Amino acid sequence: MQSLRLMAAGDIWLQTVNGRHPFEEVLHALRGKDLLFGNLETTLSERGERAEKHHVISAPPGAAQYLVDAGFDVISIANNHSADLGAEGFADTLAALETRGILPLGGSMVQDRQEPVILERNGISVGFAGYTTGRFSSAHGFVVNRLIEEDILADIASLTGRCDHIAISLHWGTEMACYPSPRQIRLAHRFIDAGATLILGHHSHTMQAIERYRGG
């Protein structure tokens, strides 16, 4: 029987202050993956309009090489820091990932939200779709997929029958919370009931619980 090992990382910040590789301590563990997913909590740019917020997170586009070294295949850019340097920073982030062979998920430089993507390894296909809570205006020339239940259900329906598994990335919840809220759990169950295989949640900056639901 064919199998696929999907590994997932949470929020990734690529700034370093001591010159060490940010994944140095875990590179050995990541080598065993067939597919590696992560959420990039960093704008990869050195230009653009700085957002009016307390924490603006960015790194040079070349920092994307760290992700290549670690073996990342697909990276969600649907989060509350993807627009920290405006449209220019967002475009640079997309380019930094795409030119290095990493698939960006959850945002695009067009007026419509990004459609789900499908990756295949070992003869097994996985559909990925990414979303975030928060407000993003398409008037700025780019789109970040927002966590809207109807949109997610539609994307799950569009993937059903086209791939073996469906992975939904959600940047949501409360920072520093050690357990997902009842609403998060209900919504995650709804997406699984609709056909998703697993929910990849991030944003809390904590190690939250893992639930097996309906045999997943």
Helices and strands as residue ranges (DSSP letters): E 6-12, H 27-30, E 35-40, E 43-44, E 58-59, G 61-63, H 64-70, E 74-76, H 86-98, E 103-105, E 107-108, E 117-121, E 124-132, G 138-140, E 143-144, H 149-159, E 165-171, H 182-193, E 198-202
